[in-house]
């Protein structure tokens, strides 16, 4: 058993996530992993769980949010 670094739950089915740069994180759920590791949209603040969009060092969950920040060249994939 290991303790989740987000919620502190000591859970038998916890898991490790190894990131680039050799950091190792321990979580008890995908929700906690997303809370700690997923980027945040620079417009609306939601966690980006899919591919999202990135331009000039900013992250966006969708083209609408990117356009709201002046990046009219970005479009959502179909």
N, C-alpha and C positions, 0 to 999 in steps of 0.2 A: 504494500500500500504506500501511496505517496500523497503529499499534501499539495492541493492546487494553489498556485501562486496568486491567483486572483481572489478566490472566495474562501480559501483556507480549509476546504472540505478534505478530509482524509478518506480517500476512496480507493477501493480495491481495483477498480477498472480505470484508474488514472493513466495518462499517457504522456510521453515526451514529444516535444517538437524541437527539432534541431534546425536552426536558421543559418543562413550564410553568415560567416564570421564566427562560427562555432559556438554560438550561444545555445543553451539548452533550457527549455521552458517545460514546466510540468503543469498539466491541466486535468480537471475532472470532467470537462465537457467541451464540445465545440463552441458553445456560447462563451465560455470563459476564454478560450483560445482566441476567438474573434475579438473579444473585448480588449485583449492585451495586444494582439498582433496586427489586426486589420487596419489599413489606413482610414483616415476620416476625410469625407468630402469637404473641401475648402469652402463650399457654398452653403450646403444645408446641414452639414455636421453628421450625417449618417455614416455608419461603418460601411466600407466598400468590401463586399464579400465576393463580388464577381471580378471581372477584369478591370472595370472602370476606365477612366481616361486620365492621362497625365500630360501636362504641358507646362513648360517653364517652372518646373519644380512644384507645381500644384497638382493635387489629386481631385478628381471629380467622379461622382457616382454615375453621371449620365451627361449627355451633350447639353441638355437643358441647363443644368447647373454650370457647365463650362461657359455656355453662351451668356448666362447671367453675370459672369465675371469678365466678359469681354472677349472670349475666345470663340468667335463665330466660325472659325475654320474647323472645329471639331463636330463630328456627327456620330450618332449611335450606329453601330453595325446592325445590319438586318439579318 
